[in-house]
């Protein structure tokens, strides 16, 4: 399969997304948006686009690291971005509150990581409610299709401006937006535990994942030039996480 799906008019993409953000904020009578910054590519791209759509006085951000998990690069990237965009960025260390809340419950690594994502979502919605803002979700198409997100965590948002962009698209758009290499090259990670990296956990680099996902959407996996074992890995993940992408089942007893 060719990489033609990555060839886009990224100036046009930028305009469409900024129009979308402005329209959503205006039509819902909100004052602006709040974004959870992580120092990674997706949240950084979203912050730049939000600023272009709304201006820096209507774009707010929270940085919600866990002690020992956020890297020095994460911290530097967040501070650089907030400073260069001139947007308010409030830092909230979440590990203390998390420890208190989970004190009497059993420990489990993945459940604890997902709890962190849900804490961040709750803080974003609290901030949004107190300032009449929309919560701007930063998930991309690759993560949404794979189900590589926390249900009611990072998937909890009012809008997903880059939800139709694969991770590979987001990287190319970041270059168009002139984001620094430190952000563009930052390895994607939910930061649930030390050393966690998305590509390592999934088992494939995003440039291969995205080609498989595009072939899957086109119902053309037979012509995808990536090994069958890798294709199976991705399609199995889509299938296993389907419940995350569906409405919560409601019983109709009548």
Secondary structure, DSSP 8 states (H G I E B T S, - for coil): --SGGG---HHHHHHHHHHHHHHHHHHTT-SEEEEEE-SSHHHHHHHHHHHHHH-TTSEEEEE---TTTS-HHHHHHHHHHHHHHT-EEEE---HHHHHHHHTTS---HHHHHHHHHHHHHHHHHHHHHHHTEEEEE---HHHHHHT-S-TTTTT--SEETTTTS-HHHHHHHHHHTT--HHHHT------SSTT--HHHHHTS-HHHHHHHHHHHHTT-GGG--S-HHHHHHHHHHHHHTGGGGS--------
